[in-house]
Amino acid sequence: MKKTVFLLVAMLCVFTMFSQEKKSLNIKRISDPPKIDGVLDDAAWQGVEEAKDFVQFRPEMGIKETPETRTVVKITYDDDAIYVGAYLYDDPSKIMRQFTSRDNFGQSDFFGFILNPNNDGQNNTEFFVFSSGTQADALESPSIGEDFGWNAVWDSAVKIVDDGWIVEMKLPYRTLRFSNQEVQTWGMNIHRHFRRDRSQYTWSPVDVSKGNIGIYNGELNGIENINPPTRLTFYPFVSGIVNSYDGETETQFNAGMDVKYGITENFTLDATLIPDFSQAGFDNVVLNLGPFEQTFSEQRQFFTEGVDLFTKGNLFFSRRVGSSPTGDGDITSDEEFLEYPDAVKVLNAIKVSGRTKKGFGAGIFNAITEKTSTKIRNTNTGEIRSAVVEPFTNYNILVVDQQFNQNSSVGIINTNVTRNGHFRDANVTGVLADLTTKKNTYSLGIEAKMSNVNKETGTETGYSYEIEFSKVYGNLQYWIGHEYADDTYDINDLGLLFRNNFSNFGGNIRYRTFEPTGKFNNYTVEAWYEYRRLANPSTYTGNSFGFGAWGNLKSLHSFGGNVNFQPGKQYDYFEPRVDGRYFIFENRFNGNFWISSNYNKKFAIDANIGGATFFEDNRNTDNIWYSVSPRFRFNDKILIVYSFSVDDIRKDRGYANMMGDDIVFGQRDRYTMVNTLSGSYSFNPFHTVGLTFRNYWSTVDYEDHIFLLQENGRLLETQTSFEDAGLSDPNINFSTWNLDLSYSWQFAPGSFVTALYRNQLFNNDNESQASYIDSLDRLFKQPISNTFSLKVQYFIDYNNVKKIFRKKSDS
């Protein structure tokens, strides 16, 4: 660890500040705010300095706007908000607009207003308004990209006129974080996107070939003596749920509240009190034959919104909070669970995070889950007992970091899970640095982490580190790196690590174009190599190299492909499921090709095809996969997308079971087919009906005789059947059915009524040779789960409430 700290200090001395001449605009204070109606006739817009002379940065850099498509923006402010009025000149017949739900860009022109109150080049707050009137917002930084999980409450209006379209915006100070200074200079940029040719212009010019986009912000000058109101908002909600399954019906009523409070100008508290996640979408469950856990993306808004600081070092996997219990209730061989909970209830959760004017960031996350028990029955006596499978548990994250030079940062993060009683606890600490040179040419990333897990047998400590050096500027870019984790490194109480015990070296080189060339708007070609070892014992496990290319045509069609080869013997230490044992395979080759047509057309399509094979004696494994996804936009309000995919692998070999101390493998054919359908009908930006359907079907058909894994990693083929070996039937027919039908109505800013109907079916048996129709018939014979929920959420700004009471008092 001392060596790591010394290296960080040394690099800080080398990487110095980058500066550039910035475009600037002076802002004017007003006393009477404009009405947000898409008409720029308010007195507030008179005599205001204009932001104009926009420059293209995509697909070509440096092209000036034309008079017919010019953009003129006015900005002003008072003690409540920043106000933006934009006149976007254009031919109305060419303006593309599609009505979508919030944060869904669709096929629409858009106007983007970007603010960085700290003017640090790294932490932007983005507000977008589409030509349809739909809003989107995001937090943006080099470490997380654009986080559209963040949602704020602000006002906007759009009006289509004879010579273009108009946008008006009101951005309350509660949506921003800034220091309390008498005179302030904020970073700012303004974007305009023409969907018809995917061209994008900015007020302050952007060079996409180097650096993060935030360093190209201009400056907004003249914000003086603002007295921002108390940043306190409430989101109370009520919800009702009706569940029916296998003839039984349950009803549930919930009430709770989310709170946002500005502790200081730069730091905000987010809390969910008595949380309700009943309307989170279904997980896309698949049949998992591999040695690693199956995971799903986060769909609970509290855990997707404003978590940029907490994701540093990849130590936070939010699905751990409220996941299935970790205990087994000390179950014995003659006992069985009557039921096992799918999830643990989250009692409450809070986040405190922010960043000062000088780039110091800090965050605290805390969540508490309730004690969870289940029933266990003795199969001999019939006796039933209760057992705790997850105790009262506290999840905590503390992170601090310092940003500098508009492109670099160093930080420390600690995650902690404390479980009440004799359950395991965990603590992980990481030291992180992202350092980029003065001219945004070279970058160095360093991470050093340590885990401590307290078990009944004592504390187990593990270590991991990563180091990566890269060239991040120009057409030719590359990186080289090394990642290491010992066999006791474990972050999975609050993080996600599929495997530890590795020492891998890798490198990548790519050539990119940033401006149109021939028929291409841009294209990329790249090559890579990876060399893999175990950390303990230090031994070779495999290597691979490959090539890839993709490009975007001027016709707005895209395509790409790649090939990858793992030459020689590859040693898989995880498929056998026994420590120290490994399975050898040789010379695996795979490739893939995809296309995506122009989404601006009413009909568009995505498709891909790929395959894999092994050049190995006595093995004839072949794999082919393909998918096709047509999409049809009937008009500006209706979009339907269908997707069909197949993954067919023949004579695959993998773990099947244990027979005493012997590891049993099988040779199997696996066929997977997935049908999905999604659609939306948006009456306007505030009313949307959505449909999501998914049917997943996978069969695994084993050849009757077993293979035994030998100590040398090879398989010994036997003539013994699974039945003769005393093993259960390994064949699988696995299918699921999910349907979601939803309606969302934003009846006031930040306030929603959401109605949701969903049903779900699940089947898992051994009929591996059944056809799809037969499998579907058996699926429909299973008990169906039906859920209907209705949720009402209302947005309350403390300042509006205070004004109401003040008026009554004055009266």
Sequence and secondary structure as in RCSB ss.txt:
>XXXX:A:sequence
MKKTVFLLVAMLCVFTMFSQEKKSLNIKRISDPPKIDGVLDDAAWQGVEEAKDFVQFRPEMGIKETPETRTVVKI
TYDDDAIYVGAYLYDDPSKIMRQFTSRDNFGQSDFFGFILNPNNDGQNNTEFFVFSSGTQADALESPSIGEDFGW
NAVWDSAVKIVDDGWIVEMKLPYRTLRFSNQEVQTWGMNIHRHFRRDRSQYTWSPVDVSKGNIGIYNGELNGIEN
INPPTRLTFYPFVSGIVNSYDGETETQFNAGMDVKYGITENFTLDATLIPDFSQAGFDNVVLNLGPFEQTFSEQR
QFFTEGVDLFTKGNLFFSRRVGSSPTGDGDITSDEEFLEYPDAVKVLNAIKVSGRTKKGFGAGIFNAITEKTSTK
IRNTNTGEIRSAVVEPFTNYNILVVDQQFNQNSSVGIINTNVTRNGHFRDANVTGVLADLTTKKNTYSLGIEAKM
SNVNKETGTETGYSYEIEFSKVYGNLQYWIGHEYADDTYDINDLGLLFRNNFSNFGGNIRYRTFEPTGKFNNYTV
EAWYEYRRLANPSTYTGNSFGFGAWGNLKSLHSFGGNVNFQPGKQYDYFEPRVDGRYFIFENRFNGNFWISSNYN
KKFAIDANIGGATFFEDNRNTDNIWYSVSPRFRFNDKILIVYSFSVDDIRKDRGYANMMGDDIVFGQRDRYTMVN
TLSGSYSFNPFHTVGLTFRNYWSTVDYEDHIFLLQENGRLLETQTSFEDAGLSDPNINFSTWNLDLSYSWQFAPG
SFVTALYRNQLFNNDNESQASYIDSLDRLFKQPISNTFSLKVQYFIDYNNVKKIFRKKSDS
>XXXX:A:secstr
 HHHHHHHHHHHHHS        EEE EE SS    SS   SGGGTT  EE   EEEESSSS B  GGG EEEEE
EE SSEEEEEEEEE  GGG       TT  TT  EEEEEEETT  SS EEEEEEETTS EEEEEEETTTEEETT 
    EEEEEEETTEEEEEEEEEGGG      SEEEEEEEEEEEETTTTEEEESS   TTSS GGGG EEEEEEES
      EEEEEEEEEEEEEETTEEEEEEEEEEEEEEESSSSEEEEEEES   TT          SSS        
HHHHSS TGGGGGG   GGGTT S S  TT  TTEEES   S   EEEEEEEEEE TTSEEEEEEEEEE  EEEE
EEETTT  EEEEEEE  EEEEEEEEEEEETTTEEEEEEEEEEEESSSS EEEEEEEEEEEE TTS EEEEEEEEE
EEEEETTEEEEEEEEEEEEEE SSSEEEEEEEEEE TT   TTTS  S   EEEEEEEEEEE  S BTTEEEEEE
EEEEEEEE SSS  EEEEEEEEEEEEEETTS EEEEEEEEEEEEEEESSTT STT  EEEEEEEEEEEEEE  TT
SSEEEEEEEEEEEE  TT   EEEEEEEEEEEE SSSEEEEEEEEEEEEEEEEEEEEEETTEEEEEEEEEEEEEE
EEEEEEEEETTEEEEEEEEEEEEEEEE SEEEEE TTS EEEEEEETTTTT     EEEEEEEEEEEEEEEEETT
EEEEEEEEEEEEEEES TT  HHHHHHHHHTS  EEEEEEEEE  EEHHHHHHHHHHHHH 
